[in-house]
């Protein structure tokens, strides 16, 4: 039995090392081949963690306790299952829910309110900062009405042409009526 536990421990450690070193390459080569048959609780990290814990606990209990072979195997399985549940609930499930993109499309800019960070001349370019979700993004901007716009004023994006935001000064009095 000690050979089984040592094999499980070694297999788990090897899996962890291989995952860290070439995990992205293997995932890219498979191109999501197994996505249709995957279950959240059968995540490779959870399974490898359980196998590693099973091997490690079994090896420790065999060498340092006076428990019978069956009791060692049962206790190792229980502890591995408990650690698997902790890994799944504490790491895999929250990480799955936290995947979000901070990307956006330039098509989303019209109508957004921002602030000028680099002054915009009447005929030329400056820079604006627009809030998207929890972050801010900077964009090249030009005056929609060909009027100079100083740093620090609020603006509204009217349109985007060829990657340049066309902006005008935001009138808060008119914004309240909308």
N, C-alpha and C positions, 0 to 999 in steps of 0.2 A: 504494500500500500504506500510505503514511503516513496517508492519510485513514481507512483501516480501523482502524489502531491508535489514532488519535485518537478515532474514534467509539466504540471499545470502552472506552477509558479514560473518556470522558465518560459513557457509558452506565452504567458501574460506579459512578462517583461520584454520578450522579443517583439510581441505585437505592439507594445507601447513605443519601443525604440523605432520600429519600422514605420509606425504611424506618424511619428514626429518627423522622421527623416524624409520619407517618400509618400506620405499620405495623400498629398495633393496630386502627385503624379498618377498614383493608382486611381484615385477618384476621377481624374480627368480622362484616363484611359477607358474607364468603364462607362463614362457618360451617363450616369444615372440608370444603368441597366437594371438594377434591383429596386428601384424606387417604387414600382407598382406592388411589390410583395413585402415591402418593409413595414414593420410595426414600430411605434415609438419605443416601446419597452425592450425591443430587440436591437437597440442601438449597439453598434460594435464596441463603443467605449464602455457601456454598461456590462455587456457580456464578457469582455476582456477583463474588466475590473472584478467581476464575480469569479471568473476562473482563477485569476491571480490570488484573490483573497482565499478562495477554497484551497488552493495549493499551499499558500503560506500558513494559514491556520492549521490545516491538516498536518503539515510538516512540524510546526511548533508543538501541537498537541501530542503528536506521536513521540517526539523526542523528549519532551519535558513534562508529560503527565503520565499517570498510570491508568488512563482510561482504556477501555476495550476498543478494538478496531472499529466495530459498528458505532459505538458512541462517538468516537473521533470523527468518523465520516458524517454522522448525523449532525453533530455540533458544527463541523466545518461547513456543511450545506446551509444550516440555519444562519450562521454568521455571514456567509457569502450572499445569501438571499437578502439579509438585512442591509448589508452594504450596497447591494444592487439597488434596492428600493431608495436608499439615501442618495446614491449617485443619480438615479433617475429623477427623483423629486427635487433634489437640491441643485442639480447641474443641468441635465439634459432638457428637462421640460422648461425651466425658466429661460435657458438659452434659445430654445426653439421659438419661444414667444417674443424674445427680444430682438429678433432679426428685423431690422428696418433699414430702409435706405434714406440717406440724407440727400439723395439726388432729386432733381426736379427738372422740369422741362421749361425752356424759355417761353413756351406757349402759356405757362402759368403766370408770367409776370404782369401782363396787362390787368390793371385794376388794383395792383398791390401798392401799398403805401410804404415809402422808404424815406431815406435821408441822404442828402448830398454830402459826400466825403471829400471829393475834389471838385472845385468850382467848375461849372459848365459855362463856357463862353457862348455868345449868341450863335456863332457859327463854328462849332468845334465839339470836342468831346471832354467829358469829365467822368466822374465815377459816383455811383450811388450804392447804398447799402440797403438791402431789403431783407426782412425777416422771413425765413421759411422754417416752419416748425419750431424746433428748439434752437436753431442756429441762424446765423446771418450769412448772406452771400453778397459779394461785391460784383457790380456789373458796369461795363462801359455804357455811358449814357450821353444823349444829346438832347437839346431843348426842342420840344415839339413846336413851340411858338417862336423859335429863334430869338429868345430873350435870355440874357445872362442870368444864371442862377448861382447864388453864393453858397458857401459851405454852411451846413447846419440846418438848412430849411427843409421842411417836409415836402415831399413830392409824391405824385401819383404817376404810375407808369401808364401811358396811353397806348403804346404799341411797341412791338419789337420788330425791327427791320434789319436783316443781315447780322444778327447778333448784337445789335445796339438798341438799348432801351430808349424810347422817345418819352420824355417826361415833361410834366408841367407842375407848377407850384400847387400844392394841396391847400385849398381854402377850407379850413375847418368849419366855417359857417355854412358853406354849401354842403359839406360832408354830413352835417347833422340833419339836413333836410331830406337826405336820401333814405 
